[in-house]
Amino acid sequence: MTHEQTAIKATYFSIIGNTCLALIKGLAGFFGNSYALVADAIESTTDIFASFLVLFGIKYSNRPADDNHPYGHGRAEPLITFLVVVFLITSATIIAVESIQNIGTPHDLPKPWTLIILAVIIGWKEYSFQMVMKKSIITNSSSLEADAWHHRSDAITSIAAFVGISIALFLGKGYESADDWAALFASLFILYNSYQIFRPALGEIMDEHRYEDLVENIRKESLKVEGILGTEKCFIRKAGMKYHVDLHAIVDATISVKEGHDLAHKLKDTLRSQILELGHVLIHVEPNEE
């Protein structure tokens, strides 16, 4: 299975899961007198649309290079991640505003059975986070990582709802708003997660260097190629699921231009065969000055 197929399969998993959970949370919140659960349902609903965006981004970013996009379409993925962050911020704002309004509005205590619903949801969302995050690491997908953090933020809002409802039920009349305070806390956590998702995507757009482990691996594999004496500069930029590399390779100063040219191609082919996540590899030949 290719990285693209793995990412798409994980995204469909998110879409189906979030759709089911949005319905369950919404119904449980309405009939169980829990705004924290309703807030949870709102976030799951925005997660559905966000996952569709991720799906589009993955498919578009994996289009092959063309005349207008010689490096491919990979930069579409962090742009989609930015849109996903907008969805998160929007849902957090809606939840916060509604929570503040409900805190000052008298309402009934949540139903005890809502805690059972929440316990199941928490377990499922944490499993979803672990599964999608694992796929994002395998595929090097920033938008899939954002989708994974959606699951984790959903689990946190569910934990906050569980705590709020438990306090309201345990302390009884006069503490109905504990449920609403939990929803407000959850909205703040969603905002924090939004920044955590936004920051690496911004670094990808700005070609920020964050790939020391990959650089070390490239240098190690380069030295295995006969005729390559060492490496100097190694610049990496990420686009979608691929890493584009500019590498300066040191060769014997006495060899011919053709031999140097052939060595550069051999090094490029070796790196791309040994490190599958590499995209374009540009080799600059440097003569050994010793």
Secondary structure, DSSP 8 states (H G I E B T S, - for coil): --HHHHHHHHHHHHHHHHHHHHHHHHHHHHHTT-HHHHHHHHHHHHHHHHHHHHHHHHHHHTS---SS-TT-STTHHHHHHHHHHHHHHHHHHHHHHHHHHHHTS------TTHHHHHHHHHHHHHHHHHHHHHHHHHHT-HHHHHHHHHHHHHHHHHHHHHHHHHHHHHH-TT-TTHHHHHHHHHHHHHHHHHHHHHHHHHHHHTT----HHHHHHHHHHHTTSTT--EEEEEEEEEETTEEEEEEEEEE-TTS-HHHHHHHHHHHHHHHHHHSTTEEEEEEEEEE---
